[in-house]
């Protein structure tokens, strides 16, 4: 992963907690925020993976510490927030990116699977925010960015729990934005389209088995659904997250920003080429 240079250091002297920071969008966000000047608490499910991200950040001259645990466990969120405060003395930014993908319609989705998806994807965000907000309210520029999905707005088939959870996150961000405005804390969500992450590659591997294609070929096909003709890189979503958490977005709150390469802008029924 490339660590970008940020001459303006727009996150200088800020402290960020990123959940789901071991992989994919969360990892890119942690690296991006660190490159922009934040000290970063890297939270992942496994400590070893979180530590790898810390080593990447510190190797590039940034500041970071690692913590781990199931994000749906209240103790994990409390521990991560406490680590930020005890290590750096404050907390200014929360980015929630931990998430899982499971498949099935409502009939096929067991209660256990539903609870698993909502536990990680929704309850995990609530718990992280609940632990972080008392400290974010003390910041002169507290900000929360929740990673949702275009599936909060439109959906594929066989992803009932995932879609419902992502819709809940957009609604939660809106509710938090209204509640926290009195404290000067801004809350926004980002809704990516297809992004080249381990989660997407796991899904592509399933389709590849069924079709006899390679996972790369499946991902390339999915990319053609986006008007820009490809799936996103995690760093491209991370750049938007960094902006929303920065002073440049000081008057942006309660918004959901699509980072989808035009995916939801295009109607599926195309006209013939004019030439």
C-alpha positions as CSV (number, residue, x, y, z in Angstrom):
1,X,0.0,0.0,0.0
2,X,1.3,3.4,-0.9
3,X,1.6,6.0,1.8
4,X,0.7,9.4,0.3
5,X,2.4,12.7,1.2
6,X,0.2,15.4,2.7
7,X,2.2,18.6,2.7
8,X,-0.6,20.5,4.5
9,X,-0.8,17.9,7.3
10,X,-4.5,18.5,7.6
11,X,-4.7,16.0,10.5
12,X,-1.7,17.4,12.4
13,X,-2.0,16.9,16.2
14,X,-5.1,14.8,15.9
15,X,-5.8,11.3,17.2
16,X,-7.9,8.8,15.3
17,X,-9.3,5.4,16.1
18,X,-10.0,3.2,13.1
19,X,-11.9,-0.1,13.6
20,X,-11.6,-2.8,11.0
21,X,-8.2,-1.4,10.3
22,X,-6.3,-4.6,9.6
23,X,-7.6,-5.0,6.0
24,X,-9.2,-3.3,3.1
25,X,-10.8,0.1,3.5
26,X,-10.0,0.3,7.2
27,X,-6.4,-0.4,6.6
28,X,-6.2,2.2,3.9
29,X,-7.9,4.8,6.1
30,X,-5.5,4.2,8.9
31,X,-2.5,4.7,6.6
32,X,-4.1,7.7,5.0
33,X,-4.9,9.4,8.3
34,X,-1.4,8.7,9.6
35,X,0.2,10.2,6.5
36,X,-1.9,13.3,7.0
37,X,-0.6,13.8,10.5
38,X,-2.9,11.8,12.8
39,X,-1.7,9.5,15.5
40,X,-3.8,6.3,14.8
41,X,-5.1,3.6,17.0
42,X,-5.4,0.6,14.7
43,X,-8.1,-1.8,15.8
44,X,-8.4,-5.2,14.2
45,X,-9.9,-8.6,15.0
46,X,-6.4,-10.2,15.3
47,X,-3.6,-8.3,17.1
48,X,-0.9,-9.6,14.7
49,X,-2.7,-8.1,11.6
50,X,-3.2,-4.8,13.4
51,X,0.4,-4.7,14.4
52,X,1.4,-5.1,10.7
53,X,-0.5,-1.9,9.9
54,X,1.2,-0.2,12.8
55,X,4.6,-1.2,11.5
56,X,3.7,0.1,8.0
57,X,2.7,3.5,9.5
58,X,5.6,3.9,11.9
59,X,8.0,2.7,9.1
60,X,6.8,5.7,7.1
61,X,7.4,8.1,10.0
62,X,3.9,8.1,11.5
63,X,2.5,7.3,14.9
64,X,0.3,4.3,15.6
65,X,-0.5,1.7,18.2
66,X,-2.5,-1.6,17.8
67,X,-5.4,-3.1,19.7
68,X,-7.7,-6.0,18.9
69,X,-10.8,-7.9,19.8
70,X,-14.3,-8.6,18.4
71,X,-15.8,-5.2,17.7
72,X,-19.2,-6.5,18.8
73,X,-17.8,-6.9,22.3
74,X,-18.2,-3.7,24.4
75,X,-14.9,-4.3,26.1
76,X,-13.1,-4.2,22.8
77,X,-14.4,-0.7,21.9
78,X,-13.8,0.6,25.5
79,X,-10.2,-0.8,25.4
80,X,-9.5,0.8,22.0
81,X,-10.8,4.2,23.1
82,X,-8.9,4.0,26.4
83,X,-5.7,3.1,24.5
84,X,-6.1,6.3,22.4
85,X,-6.6,8.5,25.4
86,X,-3.9,6.9,27.6
87,X,-1.3,6.9,24.8
88,X,-2.0,10.2,23.1
89,X,-4.2,12.1,25.6
90,X,-7.2,12.6,23.4
91,X,-9.4,11.3,20.6
92,X,-10.5,13.5,17.7
93,X,-11.6,11.1,14.9
94,X,-13.5,7.8,14.8
95,X,-13.6,5.7,11.6
96,X,-15.7,2.5,11.7
97,X,-14.8,0.1,9.0
98,X,-15.2,-3.4,10.5
99,X,-17.7,-5.5,8.6
100,X,-18.5,-8.9,7.4
101,X,-20.5,-10.2,4.3
102,X,-22.9,-13.1,4.5
103,X,-25.4,-14.4,1.9
104,X,-29.0,-15.4,1.9
105,X,-32.5,-14.1,1.5
106,X,-34.7,-13.6,4.5
107,X,-36.0,-17.1,4.4
108,X,-32.5,-18.6,4.1
109,X,-31.0,-16.3,6.7
110,X,-31.0,-18.0,10.1
111,X,-31.3,-15.9,13.3
112,X,-27.7,-16.7,14.2
113,X,-26.5,-15.4,10.8
114,X,-28.7,-12.3,11.1
115,X,-27.4,-11.6,14.6
116,X,-23.8,-12.2,13.4
117,X,-24.1,-9.6,10.6
118,X,-25.8,-7.0,12.8
119,X,-23.5,-7.7,15.7
120,X,-20.4,-6.8,13.7
121,X,-21.8,-4.4,11.1
122,X,-24.2,-2.4,13.2
123,X,-23.8,-3.1,16.9
124,X,-20.0,-2.8,16.5
125,X,-20.4,0.8,15.2
126,X,-22.8,1.7,17.9
127,X,-20.5,0.4,20.6
128,X,-17.4,2.1,19.1
129,X,-19.3,5.4,18.9
130,X,-20.8,5.1,22.4
131,X,-17.3,4.6,23.8
132,X,-15.7,7.3,21.7
133,X,-18.3,10.1,21.7
134,X,-17.6,11.4,25.3
135,X,-14.0,12.1,24.1
136,X,-14.9,13.3,20.7
137,X,-17.1,15.9,22.4
138,X,-14.0,17.2,24.1
139,X,-12.2,17.7,20.8
140,X,-12.3,21.1,19.0
141,X,-13.1,19.2,15.8
142,X,-14.6,15.8,16.6
143,X,-15.5,13.7,13.6
144,X,-17.0,10.3,12.9
145,X,-17.0,8.5,9.5
146,X,-18.9,5.3,9.2
147,X,-18.2,3.0,6.3
148,X,-21.5,1.9,4.8
149,X,-22.2,0.7,1.2
150,X,-24.1,1.5,-1.9
151,X,-26.2,-1.5,-0.8
152,X,-27.8,0.8,1.7
153,X,-29.5,2.4,-1.3
154,X,-29.7,-0.4,-3.9
155,X,-29.1,-4.1,-3.5
156,X,-28.0,-7.3,-5.1
157,X,-30.0,-10.5,-4.5
158,X,-29.2,-12.8,-1.6
159,X,-27.7,-10.2,0.8
160,X,-30.7,-9.4,3.0
161,X,-28.8,-9.1,6.3
162,X,-25.9,-7.2,4.8
163,X,-28.1,-4.7,3.0
164,X,-30.3,-4.2,6.0
165,X,-27.3,-3.5,8.2
166,X,-25.7,-1.0,5.8
167,X,-29.0,0.8,5.5
168,X,-29.1,1.0,9.3
169,X,-25.6,2.5,9.3
170,X,-26.6,5.4,7.0
171,X,-29.6,6.1,9.2
172,X,-27.4,5.9,12.3
173,X,-25.0,8.4,10.9
174,X,-27.8,10.8,10.2
175,X,-29.2,10.4,13.7
176,X,-25.8,10.8,15.3
177,X,-25.1,13.9,13.2
178,X,-28.3,15.6,14.5
179,X,-27.6,14.6,18.1
180,X,-23.9,15.4,18.2
181,X,-24.1,18.8,16.4
182,X,-24.7,20.5,19.7
183,X,-21.2,19.2,20.8
184,X,-19.5,20.2,17.6
185,X,-19.0,16.6,16.5
186,X,-19.7,15.9,12.8
187,X,-20.9,12.5,11.6
188,X,-21.0,11.3,8.0
189,X,-21.0,8.0,6.2
190,X,-19.4,6.8,3.0
191,X,-21.0,4.3,0.7
192,X,-18.5,2.6,-1.6
193,X,-19.3,0.5,-4.6
194,X,-17.1,-2.5,-5.4
195,X,-13.7,-2.1,-3.8
196,X,-10.7,-4.4,-4.3
197,X,-10.5,-5.6,-0.7
198,X,-10.1,-9.1,0.8
199,X,-13.9,-9.2,1.3
200,X,-14.5,-8.6,-2.4
201,X,-11.9,-11.1,-3.4
202,X,-13.5,-13.7,-1.2
203,X,-16.8,-13.1,-2.9
204,X,-15.1,-13.2,-6.3
205,X,-13.6,-16.6,-5.4
206,X,-17.1,-18.0,-4.8
207,X,-18.3,-16.8,-8.2
208,X,-15.1,-18.0,-9.9
209,X,-15.7,-21.6,-8.7
210,X,-19.2,-21.5,-10.2
211,X,-18.2,-20.0,-13.5
212,X,-14.7,-21.4,-14.1
213,X,-13.2,-17.9,-14.3
214,X,-10.4,-16.5,-12.3
215,X,-11.2,-14.2,-9.3
216,X,-9.4,-11.4,-11.2
217,X,-11.7,-12.0,-14.2
218,X,-14.8,-11.9,-12.0
219,X,-13.6,-8.6,-10.4
220,X,-12.9,-7.1,-13.8
221,X,-16.5,-8.0,-14.9
222,X,-17.9,-6.5,-11.8
223,X,-15.9,-3.4,-12.6
224,X,-17.7,-2.9,-15.9
225,X,-20.9,-2.2,-14.0
226,X,-19.4,1.0,-12.8
227,X,-19.3,3.8,-15.4
228,X,-15.7,4.4,-14.6
229,X,-15.1,0.8,-15.8
230,X,-13.4,-0.7,-12.8
231,X,-13.7,-1.4,-9.1
232,X,-12.2,1.1,-6.6
233,X,-8.9,0.9,-4.8
234,X,-9.2,1.1,-1.0
235,X,-7.0,4.2,-1.0
236,X,-9.6,6.0,-3.1
237,X,-12.2,5.5,-0.4
238,X,-9.7,6.3,2.3
239,X,-9.1,9.7,0.6
240,X,-12.8,10.6,1.0
241,X,-12.8,9.4,4.6
242,X,-9.8,11.6,5.4
243,X,-11.5,14.6,3.8
244,X,-14.7,14.1,5.8
245,X,-12.7,13.8,9.0
246,X,-10.7,16.9,8.2
247,X,-11.2,20.6,8.8
248,X,-11.9,21.0,5.1
249,X,-15.2,19.3,5.7
250,X,-16.1,21.5,8.7
251,X,-19.6,22.2,7.4
252,X,-20.4,18.7,6.3
253,X,-22.4,16.5,8.6
254,X,-25.3,14.1,8.3
255,X,-24.3,13.2,4.7
256,X,-23.7,9.9,3.0
257,X,-21.0,10.2,0.3
258,X,-21.1,7.7,-2.5
259,X,-17.7,6.5,-3.7
260,X,-19.0,4.2,-6.3
261,X,-17.5,5.2,-9.7
262,X,-21.0,6.2,-10.9
263,X,-22.5,2.8,-10.1
264,X,-25.8,4.2,-8.8
265,X,-26.0,7.1,-11.3
266,X,-26.5,4.8,-14.3
267,X,-29.8,3.2,-15.2
268,X,-29.4,-0.5,-16.2
269,X,-31.3,-0.1,-19.4
270,X,-28.8,1.4,-21.8
271,X,-29.6,3.0,-25.2
272,X,-27.9,1.8,-28.3
273,X,-24.6,3.6,-29.2
274,X,-25.4,6.7,-31.3
275,X,-22.6,5.9,-33.7
